[in-house]
Amino acid sequence: MTRIISIVVGIGFTVAVLWAFAFGVGPAFSTFAKHGQFVEPTAELELHKVAHGPEGGFSFDGPFGKWDYAQLQRGYQVYKEVCAACHSLQYVAFRNLEELTYSEAEVKAEAAQYQIPKYDPATSEVVTQPGLPTDQFPPVPYFGTGHPPDLSLITKARHDGSNYVYSLLTGYGEPDPEVLAKFPDFEVPAGMSFNPYFANVNIAMAPPLTTDGQVTYADGTEATVSQMAKDVSAFLTWTAEPTLVKRKQTGWPVLGFLLFATILAYLSKKQIWASLKPRKKD
Amino acid sequence: MSFAWARQYEPQNAFMKWMDERLPLPRLVYNAVGAGYPVPRNLNYMWNFGVLAGFFLVVQIITGVILAMHYAANQTVAFATVEHIMRNVNWGWLMRYAHANGASFFFIVVYLHIFRGFFYSSYKAPREMIWLLGVVIFLLMMATAFMGYVLPWGQMSFWGAQVITGLFGAIPLVGENLQIWILGGYAPDNAALNRFFSLHFLLPFVIAAVVILHVWALHIPGSSNPTGVEVKSESDTVPFHPYYTAKDGFGLGVVLIFFAIMVFFAPNALGHPDNYIEANPLSTPALIVPEWYFYPFYAILRAFTFDFILPAKLWGVLAMFASILVWFFLPWLDKGAVRSGHYRPLFRKFFWFGLIPCMAALFYLGGAHAEEPYIMLSQFATAYYFLHFLVILPIISSIEKPEPLPYSITDAVLGGKAATEA
């Protein structure tokens, strides 16, 4: 009886799902016959590109990756002079900058450049005061089009984030004319810019890094667009996960210990089970 | 319980003797996972995953309790407190990555444990109750994991909660009110976040309680084994300790190596980047997907795209719940006396060339975009899934002619002569 009920129920689900299949298969294959693929081709799909890293990759890539502190400091400079006009960095505190090998006094001075809204305990009113190292980066007022996201976590909030930020910053340009010829209706909306790495290829952010030397690096490094993009991507990787390098460095001794312990466990298992072997001929 | 030749606990000193007469806890442990539990001597490494699942439950409870000390279940600060854990709490990043990846590993070992059960028909008499309790544990794990994923209050947390509670909204008549009751509102917000946190903290202890029942039920008939032949004599078994404690210890080491690789070198590989964006009810992600361990069931849910007597959405919800509920009926659907897939030629073919590719496909398709050809493929895989458990298994278990079984476990291990019909 159980089995008869089960066969009826099983066939019920199968019929229902194959019913859906029967309705879907026609349209799916007519799309396929027309375009050679199952999805309707769109200009966005054909123009979109997968993110790639800078030449030589980042110093923190791979299991042995390390921060390049000079690069992180340059990246912070790019953030401060370019990105910070529109983008906040709310989960980072000024004190965290000491991890970029800035001195305590430098961090104090850095924080003091920012005006932080705080409650005045005497009047209960919001007043702005110069920042302290314990403060976090303040919100950035923005009145233009689009919604500039907070950048603290941006490299973790995008797939392959560090490479994505680099590709996006260096990827502005004109759409491929061959694709445009196929889709004459495609146009970049007014006020938007074309960027093949952005999800729908039209981004509200105007190209932020436009000319070499836009930032004058304190350490004298030549500030090409690619260099600035690389540095700020590295900096934003640090803001997203300040413990990234510590995490990888902690991983090695842990793995070493586990490997050693597992070998010992294997040997003791072998020895314990060996006592069962002589009985083979009983 | 247990076998006549099981070793008896003997207190080694005056204190343990005193203890044994008042609270025989050491005796309980000795009989449960010590030398007092005789286990078939032929278990292969697929039998490691029960102990490993227990281990990851403990990892989840310990890391989870620590995370709860620093987390605040309030929609205005939940996301920020998770970042606080990642940045300011000493070793907080390790606790959180271990917890997030620990959930994945818990599911990996439990899936292997379940599929070992499928292949060796571990659910067959007299072990039905172990199996039923196991399915209960799996359902509790799913509820716990789902609610845990909501707590960081990222985009996938919010929209995942919206979609999953929306499933209850598909139930006729009461659905809409049920969804509002579950969420405590019209959409996920503070009420939902708070109750999910409360339940996420509670359910692991419920799981631990059901695990105790699961292990208790296991100790009545004793462990199954790869031949599926019941234990006949003392030479078929070895004491759990030291034989299987040593073997499980090695297995644990191997799994921990993989776990450490994920936690320290790719902690976000199994997560979704969108969950590092704070929940925003006004911005729907391009693709809403659950965590990877729910993909097969999510694929089944999305396979029903056209109404057939009932609305498509209701079919999807019914099928998704049914896809797990059918496991409850397995002991009565698959009736043959022979347990192990090694001696069931027809069953074995459907297992390796039917169920396994079907599950692999569902795992892949659940994470894919809801577009062709993925929809068609998930419809095929879903159809096979139900046919396998509800039609094929009952039929093959009555028509199949099993291969000859070894007379005993000892014979199977030591290559004894008599291979006879069971």
Interface residues (C-beta under 8 A of the other chain):
Chain A: T2 R3 S6 I7 V9 G10 I11 F13 T14 V15 A16 V17 L18 W19 A20 F21 F23 G24 V25 A28 T31 F32 F38 V39 P63 Y91 N96 P149 S152 L153 K156 A157 R158 H159 G161 A199 A240 E241 P242 T243 R247 K248 T250 G251 V254 L255 L258 L259 A261 T262 A265 Y266 S268 K269 I272 W273 L276 R279 K280 D282
Chain B: R41 A80 E83 M86 R87 W93 L94 Y97 S235 V238 P242 Y243 A246 K247 G249 F250 L252 G253 V254 L256 I257 A260 I261 V263 F264 F265 P267 N268 P273 D274 Y276 I277 A286 A303 F304 T305 F306 F308 I309 L310 A312 W315 L318 A319 A322 V326 F329 W332 L333 K335 E371 E372 P373 I375 M376 Q379 F380 T382 A383 F386 L387 F389 L390 V391 P394 I395 S398 L414
